[in-house]
Amino acid sequence: MADKQNVLPDNYDNWRKEVISLIESSKLKAIFSVNAELLALYWKIGNDILIKQREQGWGTKVIRQLRSEEHTSEL
């Protein structure tokens, strides 16, 4: 006779599929949230740069400097 603790319940496969579906759904929600946040960030940065170019005459040197600092601990 099989030990009851070693036998999977009849509905285990359906439950496991539900868990996998929940995990995948949460992963997608996280990806969309991160993408939305990054999009808002990049828009804000771009908008700030445009305003500074228009109001203060910032040029391409500022953009190059920012890009070079992007890969350092300064940003």
All heavy atoms as a GROMACS GRO file, in nm:
protein
  618
    1MET      N    1   0.084  -0.119   0.000
    1MET     CA    2   0.000   0.000   0.000
    1MET      C    3   0.088   0.125   0.000
    1MET      O    4   0.186   0.133   0.073
    1MET     CB    5  -0.087  -0.001   0.125
    1MET     CG    6  -0.202   0.094   0.109
    1MET     SD    7  -0.355   0.042   0.178
    1MET     CE    8  -0.351   0.076   0.346
    2ALA      N    9   0.054   0.222  -0.082
    2ALA     CA   10   0.134   0.344  -0.095
    2ALA      C   11   0.111   0.435   0.024
    2ALA      O   12   0.001   0.446   0.076
    2ALA     CB   13   0.098   0.417  -0.223
    3ASP      N   14   0.217   0.499   0.066
    3ASP     CA   15   0.212   0.597   0.175
    3ASP      C   16   0.136   0.720   0.126
    3ASP      O   17   0.168   0.776   0.022
    3ASP     CB   18   0.355   0.633   0.215
    3ASP     CG   19   0.360   0.728   0.334
    3ASP    OD1   20   0.254   0.763   0.389
    3ASP    OD2   21   0.472   0.767   0.370
    4LYS      N   22   0.034   0.764   0.202
    4LYS     CA   23  -0.048   0.878   0.162
    4LYS      C   24   0.034   1.006   0.142
    4LYS      O   25   0.001   1.089   0.058
    4LYS     CB   26  -0.158   0.905   0.265
    4LYS     CG   27  -0.278   0.821   0.249
    4LYS     CD   28  -0.385   0.871   0.346
    4LYS     CE   29  -0.517   0.808   0.312
    4LYS     NZ   30  -0.624   0.858   0.397
    5GLN      N   31   0.140   1.023   0.216
    5GLN     CA   32   0.220   1.144   0.204
    5GLN      C   33   0.302   1.147   0.076
    5GLN      O   34   0.347   1.253   0.034
    5GLN     CB   35   0.312   1.159   0.326
    5GLN     CG   36   0.235   1.193   0.451
    5GLN     CD   37   0.327   1.212   0.571
    5GLN    OE1   38   0.443   1.172   0.566
    5GLN    NE2   39   0.274   1.270   0.676
    6ASN      N   40   0.326   1.034   0.014
    6ASN     CA   41   0.405   1.028  -0.108
    6ASN      C   42   0.318   1.028  -0.234
    6ASN      O   43   0.370   1.023  -0.344
    6ASN     CB   44   0.495   0.905  -0.108
    6ASN     CG   45   0.604   0.917  -0.004
    6ASN    OD1   46   0.647   1.028   0.027
    6ASN    ND2   47   0.646   0.806   0.051
    7VAL      N   48   0.187   1.032  -0.218
    7VAL     CA   49   0.095   1.032  -0.332
    7VAL      C   50   0.044   1.175  -0.353
    7VAL      O   51  -0.003   1.239  -0.260
    7VAL     CB   52  -0.023   0.936  -0.307
    7VAL    CG1   53  -0.122   0.942  -0.421
    7VAL    CG2   54   0.027   0.794  -0.286
    8LEU      N   55   0.057   1.222  -0.474
    8LEU     CA   56   0.010   1.356  -0.504
    8LEU      C   57  -0.142   1.357  -0.516
    8LEU      O   58  -0.201   1.263  -0.570
    8LEU     CB   59   0.071   1.406  -0.634
    8LEU     CG   60   0.221   1.428  -0.632
    8LEU    CD1   61   0.272   1.461  -0.771
    8LEU    CD2   62   0.257   1.540  -0.536
    9PRO      N   63  -0.206   1.464  -0.470
    9PRO     CA   64  -0.352   1.472  -0.481
    9PRO      C   65  -0.395   1.478  -0.628
    9PRO      O   66  -0.318   1.519  -0.715
    9PRO     CB   67  -0.388   1.603  -0.410
    9PRO     CG   68  -0.263   1.655  -0.349
    9PRO     CD   69  -0.149   1.578  -0.402
   10ASP      N   70  -0.519   1.441  -0.653
   10ASP     CA   71  -0.571   1.440  -0.791
   10ASP      C   72  -0.563   1.576  -0.857
   10ASP      O   73  -0.540   1.586  -0.976
   10ASP     CB   74  -0.717   1.390  -0.792
   10ASP     CG   75  -0.727   1.244  -0.755
   10ASP    OD1   76  -0.627   1.171  -0.771
   10ASP    OD2   77  -0.836   1.202  -0.710
   11ASN      N   78  -0.582   1.682  -0.782
   11ASN     CA   79  -0.587   1.816  -0.840
   11ASN      C   80  -0.451   1.886  -0.840
   11ASN      O   81  -0.443   2.004  -0.871
   11ASN     CB   82  -0.691   1.901  -0.769
   11ASN     CG   83  -0.659   1.920  -0.621
   11ASN    OD1   84  -0.570   1.856  -0.568
   11ASN    ND2   85  -0.734   2.006  -0.555
   12TYR      N   86  -0.345   1.815  -0.809
   12TYR     CA   87  -0.212   1.876  -0.802
   12TYR      C   88  -0.171   1.938  -0.934
   12TYR      O   89  -0.121   2.050  -0.938
   12TYR     CB   90  -0.106   1.774  -0.758
   12TYR     CG   91   0.034   1.829  -0.767
   12TYR    CD1   92   0.082   1.914  -0.668
   12TYR    CD2   93   0.115   1.801  -0.876
   12TYR    CE1   94   0.209   1.969  -0.677
   12TYR    CE2   95   0.242   1.855  -0.886
   12TYR     CZ   96   0.288   1.939  -0.786
   12TYR     OH   97   0.412   1.993  -0.796
   13ASP      N   98  -0.189   1.867  -1.047
   13ASP     CA   99  -0.146   1.920  -1.177
   13ASP      C  100  -0.216   2.051  -1.210
   13ASP      O  101  -0.153   2.145  -1.259
   13ASP     CB  102  -0.170   1.818  -1.288
   13ASP     CG  103  -0.064   1.710  -1.291
   13ASP    OD1  104   0.049   1.736  -1.243
   13ASP    OD2  105  -0.093   1.600  -1.342
   14ASN      N  106  -0.346   2.059  -1.184
   14ASN     CA  107  -0.419   2.183  -1.209
   14ASN      C  108  -0.367   2.295  -1.119
   14ASN      O  109  -0.349   2.409  -1.164
   14ASN     CB  110  -0.569   2.164  -1.187
   14ASN     CG  111  -0.631   2.081  -1.296
   14ASN    OD1  112  -0.580   2.076  -1.409
   14ASN    ND2  113  -0.740   2.014  -1.265
   15TRP      N  114  -0.343   2.265  -0.993
   15TRP     CA  115  -0.292   2.365  -0.899
   15TRP      C  116  -0.154   2.414  -0.942
   15TRP      O  117  -0.126   2.533  -0.942
   15TRP     CB  118  -0.287   2.307  -0.758
   15TRP     CG  119  -0.227   2.401  -0.659
   15TRP    CD1  120  -0.288   2.506  -0.598
   15TRP    CD2  121  -0.092   2.400  -0.612
   15TRP    NE1  122  -0.200   2.570  -0.513
   15TRP    CE2  123  -0.078   2.507  -0.520
   15TRP    CE3  124   0.018   2.319  -0.637
   15TRP    CZ2  125   0.041   2.534  -0.456
   15TRP    CZ3  126   0.137   2.347  -0.572
   15TRP    CH2  127   0.148   2.454  -0.482
   16ARG      N  128  -0.067   2.321  -0.982
   16ARG     CA  129   0.067   2.357  -1.028
   16ARG      C  130   0.060   2.448  -1.150
   16ARG      O  131   0.132   2.548  -1.159
   16ARG     CB  132   0.147   2.230  -1.061
   16ARG     CG  133   0.292   2.258  -1.101
   16ARG     CD  134   0.368   2.130  -1.132
   16ARG     NE  135   0.318   2.058  -1.246
   16ARG     CZ  136   0.341   2.091  -1.374
   16ARG    NH1  137   0.411   2.196  -1.404
   16ARG    NH2  138   0.293   2.018  -1.471
   17LYS      N  139  -0.030   2.420  -1.243
   17LYS     CA  140  -0.048   2.506  -1.360
   17LYS      C  141  -0.094   2.645  -1.320
   17LYS      O  142  -0.051   2.745  -1.378
   17LYS     CB  143  -0.146   2.441  -1.458
   17LYS     CG  144  -0.089   2.320  -1.529
   17LYS     CD  145  -0.193   2.254  -1.616
   17LYS     CE  146  -0.137   2.125  -1.676
   17LYS     NZ  147  -0.239   2.050  -1.750
   18GLU      N  148  -0.182   2.654  -1.221
   18GLU     CA  149  -0.228   2.783  -1.172
   18GLU      C  150  -0.112   2.862  -1.110
   18GLU      O  151  -0.100   2.983  -1.132
   18GLU     CB  152  -0.338   2.765  -1.068
   18GLU     CG  153  -0.471   2.721  -1.126
   18GLU     CD  154  -0.576   2.695  -1.018
   18GLU    OE1  155  -0.562   2.750  -0.906
   18GLU    OE2  156  -0.670   2.621  -1.047
   19VAL      N  157  -0.027   2.794  -1.033
   19VAL     CA  158   0.088   2.859  -0.972
   19VAL      C  159   0.182   2.912  -1.080
   19VAL      O  160   0.228   3.027  -1.074
   19VAL     CB  161   0.162   2.764  -0.876
   19VAL    CG1  162   0.297   2.821  -0.833
   19VAL    CG2  163   0.076   2.733  -0.754
   20ILE      N  164   0.210   2.831  -1.179
   20ILE     CA  165   0.296   2.872  -1.289
   20ILE      C  166   0.235   2.992  -1.361
   20ILE      O  167   0.305   3.089  -1.394
   20ILE     CB  168   0.322   2.755  -1.386
   20ILE    CG1  169   0.411   2.651  -1.318
   20ILE    CG2  170   0.386   2.803  -1.517
   20ILE    CD1  171   0.423   2.520  -1.393
   21SER      N  172   0.106   2.990  -1.383
   21SER     CA  173   0.038   3.101  -1.449
   21SER      C  174   0.048   3.228  -1.365
   21SER      O  175   0.071   3.337  -1.420
   21SER     CB  176  -0.109   3.064  -1.473
   21SER     OG  177  -0.178   3.170  -1.532
   22LEU      N  178   0.031   3.217  -1.235
   22LEU     CA  179   0.045   3.333  -1.146
   22LEU      C  180   0.185   3.390  -1.151
   22LEU      O  181   0.204   3.512  -1.155
   22LEU     CB  182   0.010   3.294  -1.001
   22LEU     CG  183  -0.136   3.270  -0.971
   22LEU    CD1  184  -0.152   3.208  -0.831
   22LEU    CD2  185  -0.215   3.399  -0.980
   23ILE      N  186   0.284   3.303  -1.150
   23ILE     CA  187   0.423   3.348  -1.157
   23ILE      C  188   0.449   3.421  -1.288
   23ILE      O  189   0.507   3.531  -1.289
   23ILE     CB  190   0.520   3.229  -1.139
   23ILE    CG1  191   0.512   3.174  -0.996
   23ILE    CG2  192   0.664   3.269  -1.175
   23ILE    CD1  193   0.582   3.042  -0.976
   24GLU      N  194   0.407   3.363  -1.399
   24GLU     CA  195   0.427   3.426  -1.530
   24GLU      C  196   0.355   3.560  -1.539
   24GLU      O  197   0.408   3.657  -1.592
   24GLU     CB  198   0.382   3.332  -1.642
   24GLU     CG  199   0.469   3.208  -1.657
   24GLU     CD  200   0.615   3.242  -1.685
   24GLU    OE1  201   0.642   3.330  -1.768
   24GLU    OE2  202   0.703   3.180  -1.622
   25SER      N  203   0.234   3.565  -1.486
   25SER     CA  204   0.158   3.690  -1.486
   25SER      C  205   0.229   3.798  -1.405
   25SER      O  206   0.238   3.914  -1.447
   25SER     CB  207   0.019   3.664  -1.430
   25SER     OG  208  -0.055   3.783  -1.421
   26SER      N  209   0.282   3.760  -1.290
   26SER     CA  210   0.354   3.856  -1.206
   26SER      C  211   0.483   3.902  -1.274
   26SER      O  212   0.519   4.020  -1.264
   26SER     CB  213   0.387   3.795  -1.070
   26SER     OG  214   0.269   3.781  -0.995
   27LYS      N  215   0.551   3.812  -1.343
   27LYS     CA  216   0.671   3.851  -1.416
   27LYS      C  217   0.638   3.954  -1.523
   27LYS      O  218   0.710   4.053  -1.538
   27LYS     CB  219   0.735   3.728  -1.483
   27LYS     CG  220   0.810   3.637  -1.389
   27LYS     CD  221   0.866   3.521  -1.469
   27LYS     CE  222   0.938   3.421  -1.385
   27LYS     NZ  223   0.990   3.307  -1.464
   28LEU      N  224   0.529   3.932  -1.597
   28LEU     CA  225   0.490   4.027  -1.700
   28LEU      C  226   0.454   4.163  -1.641
   28LEU      O  227   0.493   4.267  -1.694
   28LEU     CB  228   0.372   3.973  -1.781
   28LEU     CG  229   0.406   3.868  -1.885
   28LEU    CD1  230   0.278   3.812  -1.949
   28LEU    CD2  231   0.495   3.926  -1.993
   29LYS      N  232   0.380   4.162  -1.530
   29LYS     CA  233   0.345   4.288  -1.464
   29LYS      C  234   0.471   4.362  -1.420
   29LYS      O  235   0.479   4.485  -1.433
   29LYS     CB  236   0.254   4.262  -1.344
   29LYS     CG  237   0.114   4.223  -1.382
   29LYS     CD  238   0.032   4.194  -1.257
   29LYS     CE  239  -0.106   4.144  -1.293
   29LYS     NZ  240  -0.185   4.108  -1.174
   30ALA      N  241   0.568   4.290  -1.368
   30ALA     CA  242   0.693   4.352  -1.325
   30ALA      C  243   0.767   4.413  -1.444
   30ALA      O  244   0.819   4.524  -1.437
   30ALA     CB  245   0.781   4.250  -1.253
   31ILE      N  246   0.772   4.340  -1.554
   31ILE     CA  247   0.839   4.390  -1.674
   31ILE      C  248   0.772   4.517  -1.724
   31ILE      O  249   0.838   4.616  -1.756
   31ILE     CB  250   0.840   4.281  -1.785
   31ILE    CG1  251   0.936   4.168  -1.747
   31ILE    CG2  252   0.876   4.340  -1.921
   31ILE    CD1  253   0.922   4.044  -1.833
   32PHE      N  254   0.638   4.516  -1.730
   32PHE     CA  255   0.566   4.635  -1.776
   32PHE      C  256   0.588   4.753  -1.682
   32PHE      O  257   0.602   4.866  -1.726
   32PHE     CB  258   0.416   4.606  -1.791
   32PHE     CG  259   0.384   4.515  -1.907
   32PHE    CD1  260   0.288   4.417  -1.893
   32PHE    CD2  261   0.448   4.527  -2.029
   32PHE    CE1  262   0.257   4.333  -1.999
   32PHE    CE2  263   0.418   4.444  -2.135
   32PHE     CZ  264   0.322   4.347  -2.120
   33SER      N  265   0.590   4.726  -1.551
   33SER     CA  266   0.613   4.834  -1.454
   33SER      C  267   0.751   4.894  -1.470
   33SER      O  268   0.768   5.017  -1.468
   33SER     CB  269   0.596   4.781  -1.311
   33SER     OG  270   0.463   4.745  -1.287
   34VAL      N  271   0.851   4.810  -1.485
   34VAL     CA  272   0.988   4.858  -1.503
   34VAL      C  273   0.998   4.938  -1.633
   34VAL      O  274   1.056   5.048  -1.634
   34VAL     CB  275   1.089   4.742  -1.503
   34VAL    CG1  276   1.226   4.786  -1.550
   34VAL    CG2  277   1.098   4.680  -1.364
   35ASN      N  278   0.940   4.887  -1.740
   35ASN     CA  279   0.946   4.958  -1.868
   35ASN      C  280   0.876   5.093  -1.860
   35ASN      O  281   0.927   5.192  -1.913
   35ASN     CB  282   0.885   4.873  -1.980
   35ASN     CG  283   0.975   4.761  -2.024
   35ASN    OD1  284   1.094   4.762  -1.995
   35ASN    ND2  285   0.919   4.664  -2.092
   36ALA      N  286   0.761   5.098  -1.793
   36ALA     CA  287   0.689   5.225  -1.778
   36ALA      C  288   0.772   5.325  -1.697
   36ALA      O  289   0.779   5.443  -1.730
   36ALA     CB  290   0.554   5.202  -1.712
   37GLU      N  291   0.836   5.276  -1.592
   37GLU     CA  292   0.918   5.363  -1.508
   37GLU      C  293   1.039   5.416  -1.585
   37GLU      O  294   1.074   5.534  -1.576
   37GLU     CB  295   0.964   5.288  -1.383
   37GLU     CG  296   1.023   5.374  -1.277
   37GLU     CD  297   0.925   5.474  -1.217
   37GLU    OE1  298   0.805   5.445  -1.208
   37GLU    OE2  299   0.971   5.585  -1.182
   38LEU      N  300   1.104   5.329  -1.661
   38LEU     CA  301   1.219   5.372  -1.742
   38LEU      C  302   1.176   5.472  -1.850
   38LEU      O  303   1.246   5.570  -1.875
   38LEU     CB  304   1.288   5.251  -1.806
   38LEU     CG  305   1.371   5.165  -1.713
   38LEU    CD1  306   1.420   5.040  -1.785
   38LEU    CD2  307   1.487   5.244  -1.655
   39LEU      N  308   1.063   5.447  -1.912
   39LEU     CA  309   1.013   5.539  -2.013
   39LEU      C  310   0.989   5.677  -1.952
   39LEU      O  311   1.029   5.780  -2.009
   39LEU     CB  312   0.884   5.485  -2.074
   39LEU     CG  313   0.822   5.567  -2.186
   39LEU    CD1  314   0.917   5.579  -2.304
   39LEU    CD2  315   0.690   5.505  -2.229
   40ALA      N  316   0.926   5.682  -1.835
   40ALA     CA  317   0.902   5.809  -1.767
   40ALA      C  318   1.034   5.877  -1.731
   40ALA      O  319   1.049   5.999  -1.746
   40ALA     CB  320   0.818   5.787  -1.642
   41LEU      N  321   1.131   5.799  -1.686
   41LEU     CA  322   1.263   5.853  -1.651
   41LEU      C  323   1.331   5.915  -1.773
   41LEU      O  324   1.378   6.029  -1.769
   41LEU     CB  325   1.352   5.744  -1.592
   41LEU     CG  326   1.499   5.779  -1.574
   41LEU    CD1  327   1.517   5.888  -1.468
   41LEU    CD2  328   1.579   5.654  -1.539
   42TYR      N  329   1.336   5.839  -1.883
   42TYR     CA  330   1.403   5.888  -2.003
   42TYR      C  331   1.332   6.010  -2.060
   42TYR      O  332   1.396   6.102  -2.110
   42TYR     CB  333   1.413   5.777  -2.109
   42TYR     CG  334   1.497   5.659  -2.066
   42TYR    CD1  335   1.469   5.531  -2.109
   42TYR    CD2  336   1.606   5.676  -1.980
   42TYR    CE1  337   1.546   5.423  -2.070
   42TYR    CE2  338   1.683   5.569  -1.940
   42TYR     CZ  339   1.653   5.443  -1.985
   42TYR     OH  340   1.730   5.336  -1.946
   43TRP      N  341   1.199   6.011  -2.053
   43TRP     CA  342   1.125   6.128  -2.100
   43TRP      C  343   1.162   6.250  -2.016
   43TRP      O  344   1.186   6.358  -2.069
   43TRP     CB  345   0.974   6.102  -2.096
   43TRP     CG  346   0.898   6.214  -2.158
   43TRP    CD1  347   0.861   6.224  -2.288
   43TRP    CD2  348   0.855   6.336  -2.095
   43TRP    NE1  349   0.796   6.344  -2.310
   43TRP    CE2  350   0.791   6.415  -2.192
   43TRP    CE3  351   0.864   6.385  -1.965
   43TRP    CZ2  352   0.737   6.538  -2.164
   43TRP    CZ3  353   0.810   6.510  -1.937
   43TRP    CH2  354   0.747   6.584  -2.036
   44LYS      N  355   1.166   6.233  -1.884
   44LYS     CA  356   1.198   6.344  -1.793
   44LYS      C  357   1.339   6.397  -1.822
   44LYS      O  358   1.360   6.517  -1.831
   44LYS     CB  359   1.188   6.298  -1.648
   44LYS     CG  360   1.247   6.392  -1.546
   44LYS     CD  361   1.141   6.470  -1.475
   44LYS     CE  362   1.194   6.555  -1.362
   44LYS     NZ  363   1.261   6.676  -1.400
   45ILE      N  364   1.435   6.306  -1.836
   45ILE     CA  365   1.572   6.348  -1.864
   45ILE      C  366   1.578   6.422  -1.998
   45ILE      O  367   1.639   6.529  -2.008
   45ILE     CB  368   1.668   6.226  -1.865
   45ILE    CG1  369   1.681   6.169  -1.724
   45ILE    CG2  370   1.804   6.265  -1.922
   45ILE    CD1  371   1.751   6.034  -1.718
   46GLY      N  372   1.516   6.366  -2.100
   46GLY     CA  373   1.515   6.430  -2.231
   46GLY      C  374   1.449   6.566  -2.228
   46GLY      O  375   1.499   6.663  -2.287
   47ASN      N  376   1.337   6.576  -2.158
   47ASN     CA  377   1.267   6.703  -2.146
   47ASN      C  378   1.353   6.806  -2.072
   47ASN      O  379   1.361   6.922  -2.112
   47ASN     CB  380   1.134   6.682  -2.076
   47ASN     CG  381   1.045   6.803  -2.083
   47ASN    OD1  382   1.017   6.853  -2.191
   47ASN    ND2  383   1.002   6.852  -1.968
   48ASP      N  384   1.417   6.764  -1.964
   48ASP     CA  385   1.505   6.854  -1.890
   48ASP      C  386   1.618   6.906  -1.979
   48ASP      O  387   1.653   7.025  -1.976
   48ASP     CB  388   1.567   6.784  -1.768
   48ASP     CG  389   1.467   6.763  -1.656
   48ASP    OD1  390   1.355   6.819  -1.662
   48ASP    OD2  391   1.501   6.690  -1.561
   49ILE      N  392   1.676   6.817  -2.059
   49ILE     CA  393   1.785   6.858  -2.149
   49ILE      C  394   1.734   6.959  -2.251
   49ILE      O  395   1.799   7.061  -2.276
   49ILE     CB  396   1.847   6.735  -2.218
   49ILE    CG1  397   1.926   6.652  -2.116
   49ILE    CG2  398   1.936   6.777  -2.335
   49ILE    CD1  399   1.968   6.515  -2.167
   50LEU      N  400   1.618   6.934  -2.308
   50LEU     CA  401   1.562   7.028  -2.406
   50LEU      C  402   1.537   7.165  -2.345
   50LEU      O  403   1.568   7.268  -2.406
   50LEU     CB  404   1.432   6.972  -2.464
   50LEU     CG  405   1.446   6.856  -2.562
   50LEU    CD1  406   1.308   6.802  -2.600
   50LEU    CD2  407   1.522   6.899  -2.686
   51ILE      N  408   1.485   7.167  -2.224
   51ILE     CA  409   1.460   7.295  -2.156
   51ILE      C  410   1.592   7.368  -2.131
   51ILE      O  411   1.602   7.488  -2.156
   51ILE     CB  412   1.382   7.272  -2.024
   51ILE    CG1  413   1.239   7.228  -2.055
   51ILE    CG2  414   1.384   7.397  -1.937
   51ILE    CD1  415   1.162   7.179  -1.934
   52LYS      N  416   1.692   7.296  -2.085
   52LYS     CA  417   1.822   7.359  -2.058
   52LYS      C  418   1.888   7.407  -2.187
   52LYS      O  419   1.952   7.512  -2.189
   52LYS     CB  420   1.912   7.264  -1.981
   52LYS     CG  421   1.854   7.231  -1.844
   52LYS     CD  422   1.959   7.199  -1.745
   52LYS     CE  423   1.901   7.164  -1.610
   52LYS     NZ  424   1.834   7.273  -1.541
   53GLN      N  425   1.872   7.333  -2.295
   53GLN     CA  426   1.926   7.378  -2.423
   53GLN      C  427   1.857   7.508  -2.466
   53GLN      O  428   1.922   7.602  -2.511
   53GLN     CB  429   1.904   7.270  -2.530
   53GLN     CG  430   1.998   7.155  -2.520
   53GLN     CD  431   1.967   7.046  -2.622
   53GLN    OE1  432   1.853   7.029  -2.665
   53GLN    NE2  433   2.070   6.972  -2.661
   54ARG      N  434   1.727   7.511  -2.452
   54ARG     CA  435   1.650   7.628  -2.495
   54ARG      C  436   1.675   7.748  -2.405
   54ARG      O  437   1.696   7.859  -2.453
   54ARG     CB  438   1.501   7.590  -2.494
   54ARG     CG  439   1.414   7.677  -2.576
   54ARG     CD  440   1.270   7.629  -2.585
   54ARG     NE  441   1.230   7.545  -2.474
   54ARG     CZ  442   1.171   7.425  -2.488
   54ARG    NH1  443   1.146   7.376  -2.605
   54ARG    NH2  444   1.137   7.355  -2.381
   55GLU      N  445   1.674   7.727  -2.272
   55GLU     CA  446   1.683   7.839  -2.180
   55GLU      C  447   1.826   7.881  -2.146
   55GLU      O  448   1.851   7.998  -2.116
   55GLU     CB  449   1.609   7.805  -2.050
   55GLU     CG  450   1.459   7.791  -2.069
   55GLU     CD  451   1.388   7.746  -1.943
   55GLU    OE1  452   1.454   7.719  -1.840
   55GLU    OE2  453   1.264   7.736  -1.948
   56GLN      N  454   1.919   7.785  -2.147
   56GLN     CA  455   2.055   7.816  -2.102
   56GLN      C  456   2.160   7.790  -2.209
   56GLN      O  457   2.280   7.803  -2.183
   56GLN     CB  458   2.087   7.735  -1.977
   56GLN     CG  459   1.994   7.766  -1.861
   56GLN     CD  460   2.019   7.675  -1.741
   56GLN    OE1  461   2.123   7.613  -1.730
   56GLN    NE2  462   1.921   7.668  -1.652
   57GLY      N  463   2.118   7.747  -2.327
   57GLY     CA  464   2.212   7.727  -2.436
   57GLY      C  465   2.300   7.604  -2.423
   57GLY      O  466   2.408   7.600  -2.484
   58TRP      N  467   2.257   7.508  -2.344
   58TRP     CA  468   2.337   7.386  -2.334
   58TRP      C  469   2.357   7.325  -2.471
   58TRP      O  470   2.268   7.326  -2.555
   58TRP     CB  471   2.268   7.285  -2.243
   58TRP     CG  472   2.281   7.314  -2.096
   58TRP    CD1  473   2.308   7.434  -2.039
   58TRP    CD2  474   2.263   7.221  -1.991
   58TRP    NE1  475   2.310   7.422  -1.903
   58TRP    CE2  476   2.282   7.292  -1.869
   58TRP    CE3  477   2.232   7.087  -1.984
   58TRP    CZ2  478   2.272   7.231  -1.745
   58TRP    CZ3  479   2.222   7.027  -1.861
   58TRP    CH2  480   2.244   7.098  -1.744
   59GLY      N  481   2.474   7.266  -2.492
   59GLY     CA  482   2.506   7.206  -2.621
   59GLY      C  483   2.540   7.059  -2.609
   59GLY      O  484   2.518   6.995  -2.506
   60THR      N  485   2.600   7.007  -2.714
   60THR     CA  486   2.630   6.864  -2.721
   60THR      C  487   2.738   6.822  -2.621
   60THR      O  488   2.745   6.705  -2.584
   60THR     CB  489   2.674   6.824  -2.862
   60THR    OG1  490   2.787   6.903  -2.899
   60THR    CG2  491   2.562   6.844  -2.961
   61LYS      N  492   2.820   6.917  -2.578
   61LYS     CA  493   2.925   6.882  -2.481
   61LYS      C  494   2.864   6.829  -2.352
   61LYS      O  495   2.916   6.736  -2.290
   61LYS     CB  496   3.013   7.004  -2.453
   61LYS     CG  497   3.132   6.972  -2.364
   61LYS     CD  498   3.224   7.089  -2.350
   61LYS     CE  499   3.343   7.048  -2.264
   61LYS     NZ  500   3.440   7.154  -2.251
   62VAL      N  501   2.752   6.887  -2.311
   62VAL     CA  502   2.685   6.842  -2.189
   62VAL      C  503   2.637   6.699  -2.206
   62VAL      O  504   2.653   6.615  -2.116
   62VAL     CB  505   2.566   6.936  -2.154
   62VAL    CG1  506   2.484   6.879  -2.040
   62VAL    CG2  507   2.615   7.074  -2.122
   63ILE      N  508   2.580   6.669  -2.322
   63ILE     CA  509   2.530   6.534  -2.349
   63ILE      C  510   2.646   6.435  -2.349
   63ILE      O  511   2.637   6.327  -2.290
   63ILE     CB  512   2.455   6.528  -2.484
   63ILE    CG1  513   2.343   6.631  -2.488
   63ILE    CG2  514   2.402   6.387  -2.510
   63ILE    CD1  515   2.240   6.619  -2.380
   64ARG      N  516   2.756   6.471  -2.414
   64ARG     CA  517   2.874   6.382  -2.416
   64ARG      C  518   2.927   6.359  -2.274
   64ARG      O  519   2.964   6.248  -2.239
   64ARG     CB  520   2.983   6.440  -2.506
   64ARG     CG  521   2.964   6.402  -2.650
   64ARG     CD  522   3.084   6.441  -2.734
   64ARG     NE  523   3.036   6.546  -2.825
   64ARG     CZ  524   3.087   6.667  -2.836
   64ARG    NH1  525   3.192   6.702  -2.768
   64ARG    NH2  526   3.034   6.754  -2.919
   65GLN      N  527   2.931   6.464  -2.194
   65GLN     CA  528   2.980   6.452  -2.057
   65GLN      C  529   2.889   6.359  -1.977
   65GLN      O  530   2.936   6.272  -1.905
   65GLN     CB  531   2.986   6.590  -1.990
   65GLN     CG  532   3.034   6.587  -1.847
   65GLN     CD  533   3.178   6.540  -1.834
   65GLN    OE1  534   3.259   6.560  -1.923
   65GLN    NE2  535   3.209   6.480  -1.721
   66LEU      N  536   2.759   6.378  -1.990
   66LEU     CA  537   2.664   6.294  -1.918
   66LEU      C  538   2.678   6.148  -1.961
   66LEU      O  539   2.678   6.057  -1.877
   66LEU     CB  540   2.520   6.344  -1.943
   66LEU     CG  541   2.409   6.274  -1.865
   66LEU    CD1  542   2.427   6.292  -1.715
   66LEU    CD2  543   2.274   6.327  -1.909
   67ARG      N  544   2.692   6.125  -2.089
   67ARG     CA  545   2.709   5.990  -2.141
   67ARG      C  546   2.836   5.926  -2.087
   67ARG      O  547   2.838   5.808  -2.050
   67ARG     CB  548   2.712   5.991  -2.294
   67ARG     CG  549   2.711   5.851  -2.353
   67ARG     CD  550   2.715   5.851  -2.504
   67ARG     NE  551   2.611   5.935  -2.561
   67ARG     CZ  552   2.631   6.016  -2.667
   67ARG    NH1  553   2.747   6.022  -2.726
   67ARG    NH2  554   2.531   6.088  -2.714
   68SER      N  555   2.945   6.002  -2.078
   68SER     CA  556   3.070   5.946  -2.028
   68SER      C  557   3.060   5.915  -1.878
   68SER      O  558   3.122   5.820  -1.831
   68SER     CB  559   3.187   6.042  -2.054
   68SER     OG  560   3.179   6.154  -1.972
   69GLU      N  561   2.983   5.993  -1.806
   69GLU     CA  562   2.966   5.969  -1.663
   69GLU      C  563   2.866   5.858  -1.633
   69GLU      O  564   2.862   5.805  -1.522
   69GLU     CB  565   2.921   6.097  -1.593
   69GLU     CG  566   3.027   6.204  -1.591
   69GLU     CD  567   2.976   6.335  -1.539
   69GLU    OE1  568   2.856   6.347  -1.505
   69GLU    OE2  569   3.056   6.430  -1.532
   70GLU      N  570   2.788   5.820  -1.733
   70GLU     CA  571   2.686   5.719  -1.716
   70GLU      C  572   2.745   5.587  -1.667
   70GLU      O  573   2.683   5.514  -1.590
   70GLU     CB  574   2.613   5.697  -1.849
   70GLU     CG  575   2.506   5.593  -1.845
   70GLU     CD  576   2.441   5.577  -1.981
   70GLU    OE1  577   2.502   5.611  -2.083
   70GLU    OE2  578   2.328   5.527  -1.982
   71HIS      N  579   2.865   5.557  -1.709
   71HIS     CA  580   2.927   5.428  -1.676
   71HIS      C  581   3.022   5.436  -1.557
   71HIS      O  582   3.099   5.344  -1.533
   71HIS     CB  583   3.000   5.372  -1.799
   71HIS     CG  584   2.910   5.352  -1.915
   71HIS    ND1  585   2.811   5.257  -1.916
   71HIS    CD2  586   2.897   5.420  -2.032
   71HIS    CE1  587   2.745   5.265  -2.030
   71HIS    NE2  588   2.796   5.364  -2.101
   72THR      N  589   3.015   5.544  -1.486
   72THR     CA  590   3.098   5.560  -1.366
   72THR      C  591   3.009   5.564  -1.243
   72THR      O  592   2.887   5.565  -1.253
   72THR     CB  593   3.182   5.689  -1.373
   72THR    OG1  594   3.094   5.801  -1.363
   72THR    CG2  595   3.266   5.698  -1.499
   73SER      N  596   3.071   5.571  -1.130
   73SER     CA  597   2.994   5.576  -1.004
   73SER      C  598   2.927   5.710  -0.984
   73SER      O  599   2.848   5.725  -0.891
   73SER     CB  600   3.086   5.545  -0.886
   73SER     OG  601   3.189   5.641  -0.878
   74GLU      N  602   2.958   5.806  -1.070
   74GLU     CA  603   2.900   5.940  -1.054
   74GLU      C  604   2.752   5.943  -1.092
   74GLU      O  605   2.682   6.034  -1.053
   74GLU     CB  606   2.979   6.040  -1.138
   74GLU     CG  607   3.123   6.056  -1.091
   74GLU     CD  608   3.203   6.144  -1.183
   74GLU    OE1  609   3.147   6.232  -1.247
   74GLU    OE2  610   3.326   6.124  -1.189
   75LEU      N  611   2.706   5.847  -1.169
   75LEU     CA  612   2.564   5.840  -1.204
   75LEU      C  613   2.507   5.707  -1.166
   75LEU      O  614   2.566   5.607  -1.176
   75LEU     CB  615   2.544   5.860  -1.355
   75LEU     CG  616   2.535   5.999  -1.406
   75LEU    CD1  617   2.508   5.999  -1.556
   75LEU    CD2  618   2.429   6.080  -1.338
   0.00000   0.00000   0.00000
